Every structure is written in C-alpha cells, then in structure tokens.
C-alpha cells in the first residue's frame, strides 16, 4: 500500500480491525514515519456454471 504522504510503496500494518464486510488497517510508513488508515471492502466472488465448466476461463 502506497503512503499518501510521501509515496513510499512499502508500509507496515500496525493494527487491524474487522468489521462485517470491511477491514480497517492502521499503517505506518517507514520512510516518513506517518500513520494512515485504510478501509478495505470485501468483494463478492461469483462463479457461473460456464466459468466452472471451462476451468475458470469463461468465454464472452
């Protein structure tokens, strides 16, 4: 996850909070030392019979 303050690509997760369909993470940037929060939403995965029959490679 990129730091919104300095742009550093690698940040560390310091705390995680689980919600019903979301996960909140408190992250620390090792470059600038600032904390920031992210809210990640879980996506629903739907497989159709066509995708399952083709091994996950559905044709459009």
Secondary structure, 3 states (H helix, E strand, C coil): CCCCCCCCCCEEEEEEEECCCEEEEEEEECCCCCEEEEEEECCCCCCCHHHHHCCCCCCC
